[in-house]
Every structure is written in structure tokens, then in C-alpha cells.
Amino acid sequence: MIRTVLIDDEPNNIDTLQHLLDRYCPQVQVVGRAESAQSGVAVIQSTQPDLVFLDIEMPYGNAFDLLNSLNPIQFDVIFVTAFDNYAINAIRYSALDYLLKPVNIKELQLAVQKAADQLLQKNMHKRIDTLFYNLSTPKSAYQRLALPTLDGLVFVNTEDVIRMEAKSNYTVIYFKNGSTVTVSKTLKEFEDILSADQFSRIHHSHIINHHFVKKYHRGRGGYIEMEDGTSIEVSIRKRDEFLSKFGT
């Protein structure tokens, strides 16, 4: 059983979530509930849960205030929010999970299963630290990224990423020091979270970091040379968008 705490300032939301968990996620045992960040801290400290469903926006302290007061974190976190805003990208960068309200049953089951599969408590403090770093970093600046590999999570700075290449349902990430990491995420998932000010998807199989572009060669779509010596084709439909990033 996954011992779980539910925290939301709306009691009806807690009731609904508990009902969904009871009915569709039998591996979850709700051991505590709270309606504010302050009371949530006390419940977490008294119950020592494996997993916390945490509303982001609450009066008198939000989810991040709660986590900051408890750091280092010894439980997994699934954020629950009605707002698809700046915080979502920070959560994605940190390899933490989230659900948008109203909660979808299938997404709830997937999030719970993911928590059951990993419960990476040894990495939780790093994921929370990464979340806080990205929340405090301007959106246009390079950020930290938690990469889910077959062996666990690898934490990197996006400024060290030269390019990303799709390999079926995996992505190979190339770094400026010459190393690579194969990640169990699709290129589309990275395209959705990476800053368009710094990264471009120039082809269905490639995302590149603008900082490492050495030269653009004209042609029907053209191709670019990267600082690591790689030549990558630019798709015709991506060409104008890509060149506009450089003021051309």
C-alpha cells in the first residue's frame, strides 16, 4: 500500500480525490488530509506518508512554501492544480508529476502507477531542489533538467545540452563535454518544456541549442553545422521559424 496524504484548501476537492483513489487506485491508502499548507506540514510530519497529493494554490501559503519548510523531502509528490501556468514547466523540468483539475481518472491512475514504480526517495530532495531552482530562475534563462534514464534520474543544466535526437520512443541527448544520455522520453515531450528562446526543433528528429549553432547553409530547407561537428538538416516547414530566432 502507498500511504498517502491529500492537501487542498477546498474540502470538496479532497472528497472527490479520495473517492477516485478509493475506487480506481486500490494500492493507495489515504492516511491524512489537510486544508492548508500549515496544517499539511503537521499532517505530513505525523503520518510520514509515501506520497502526497498537493494543491498548488492555497491561501496563507502555497505548495512550494509547504515543501520548502519540510526540505529535505522523504516522500513522493503529485501536484494537483487548476492552473496551467508557469509552475507546470518547472514541475516538468524537475521530473515531478502533476494533475490538472478536474482530475482525469486515467491520468490519476497513471500518476499513481508511476509513483508506485519509482518511489525514488533517494532522488526526491534533488527533484525538489531542481523545482525550486527553476521556479526562481527567469523563464528565458537556462534551467536544470531531471532526465529519467533506465538507471534512474540524471540532473543536468540545459546550457550544457548541444542537441537532442529522437530514437523511436527515446531521446539521445548530446552534451558539450562529448557525453550522451539516452532518456525514456520522446522528443515531443522535450519540445513542450524547453524554452523556445534557447532551443528549436528544426526537424522531426532533432532539437538544437541555439548557442551551439556554428553555421547555417542555405538550400531548400538548408542544414546547420553544430559546434560538435554535427551537420543537421533543417526541414522546409521549420526553416523560417528557425531563422527568425537569429533575426533573419
URUR-V107643 format. One record per residue. N is the residue number from 1. SS is DSSP state (~ for helix, > for strand, _ for the rest). OMEGA is omega as a letter, one per 40 degrees, with the letter a starting at -180 (* if undefined). BURIAL is # if it has 16 or more other C-alpha atoms within 10 Angstrom, else .. Layout:
n,ss,omega,burial
N,SS,OMEGA,BURIAL
N,SS,OMEGA,BURIAL
This chain:
n,ss,omega,burial
1,_,i,.
2,>,a,#
3,>,a,#
4,>,i,#
5,>,i,#
6,>,a,#
7,>,a,#
8,_,a,#
9,_,i,#
10,_,a,.
11,~,i,.
12,~,i,.
13,~,i,#
14,~,i,#
15,~,a,.
16,~,a,.
17,~,i,#
18,~,i,#
19,~,i,.
20,~,i,#
21,~,a,#
22,~,a,.
23,~,a,.
24,~,a,.
25,_,a,#
26,_,i,.
27,_,a,.
28,>,i,#
29,>,i,#
30,>,a,#
31,>,i,#
32,>,i,#
33,>,i,#
34,>,a,#
35,_,i,#
36,_,i,#
37,~,a,#
38,~,i,#
39,~,i,.
40,~,i,#
41,~,a,#
42,~,i,.
43,~,i,#
44,~,a,#
45,~,a,.
46,~,a,.
47,~,a,.
48,_,a,#
49,_,i,#
50,_,a,#
51,>,i,#
52,>,i,#
53,>,a,#
54,>,i,#
55,>,a,#
56,_,a,#
57,_,i,#
58,_,i,#
59,_,i,.
60,_,i,.
61,_,a,.
62,_,a,#
63,~,a,#
64,~,i,#
65,~,i,.
66,~,a,#
67,~,a,#
68,~,a,.
69,~,a,.
70,~,a,.
71,_,e,.
72,_,a,.
73,_,a,#
74,_,a,#
75,_,i,#
76,>,a,#
77,>,i,#
78,>,i,#
79,>,i,#
80,>,a,#
81,>,i,#
82,_,a,.
83,_,i,.
84,_,a,.
85,_,a,.
86,~,a,.
87,~,a,#
88,~,i,#
89,~,i,#
90,~,i,#
91,~,i,#
92,~,i,#
93,~,a,#
94,_,a,#
95,_,i,#
96,_,a,#
97,>,i,#
98,>,i,#
99,>,i,#
100,>,i,#
101,_,e,.
102,_,a,.
103,_,i,#
104,_,a,.
105,~,a,.
106,~,i,.
107,~,i,.
108,~,i,#
109,~,i,#
110,~,a,.
111,~,i,#
112,~,i,#
113,~,i,.
114,~,i,.
115,~,i,#
116,~,a,#
117,~,a,.
118,~,a,.
119,_,a,#
120,_,a,#
121,~,a,.
122,~,i,.
123,~,a,#
124,~,a,#
125,~,i,#
126,~,i,#
127,~,i,#
128,~,i,#
129,~,i,#
130,~,i,#
131,~,a,#
132,~,i,#
133,~,a,.
134,~,i,#
135,~,a,#
136,~,a,.
137,_,i,.
138,_,a,.
139,_,a,.
140,_,a,.
141,_,i,.
142,_,a,#
143,_,i,#
144,>,a,#
145,>,i,#
146,>,a,#
147,>,i,#
148,>,i,#
149,>,i,.
150,_,a,.
151,_,a,.
152,>,a,.
153,>,i,#
154,>,a,.
155,>,a,#
156,>,i,.
157,>,a,.
158,~,i,#
159,~,i,#
160,~,a,#
161,>,i,#
162,>,a,#
163,>,i,#
164,>,a,#
165,>,a,#
166,>,i,#
167,>,a,#
168,_,i,.
169,_,i,.
170,>,i,.
171,>,i,#
172,>,a,#
173,>,a,#
174,>,a,#
175,>,a,#
176,_,i,.
177,_,i,.
178,_,a,.
179,_,i,.
180,>,i,.
181,>,i,.
182,>,a,#
183,>,a,#
184,_,i,#
185,_,i,#
186,_,i,#
187,~,i,#
188,~,i,.
189,~,i,.
190,~,i,#
191,~,a,#
192,~,a,.
193,~,a,.
194,_,a,#
195,_,i,#
196,_,i,.
197,_,a,.
198,_,a,#
199,>,i,#
200,>,i,#
201,>,a,#
202,>,a,#
203,>,a,#
204,_,a,.
205,_,a,#
206,>,i,#
207,>,a,#
208,>,i,#
209,>,a,#
210,~,a,#
211,~,a,.
212,~,i,#
213,>,a,#
214,>,a,.
215,>,i,.
216,>,i,#
217,>,a,.
218,_,i,.
219,_,i,.
220,_,i,.
221,_,a,#
222,_,i,.
223,>,a,#
224,>,i,#
225,>,i,#
226,>,a,#
227,_,i,.
228,_,i,#
229,_,a,.
230,_,i,.
231,>,a,#
232,>,i,#
233,>,i,#
234,_,a,#
235,_,a,#
236,~,a,.
237,~,i,.
238,~,a,.
239,~,a,#
240,~,i,.
241,~,a,.
242,~,a,#
243,~,i,.
244,~,i,.
245,_,a,.
246,_,i,.
247,_,i,.
248,_,*,.
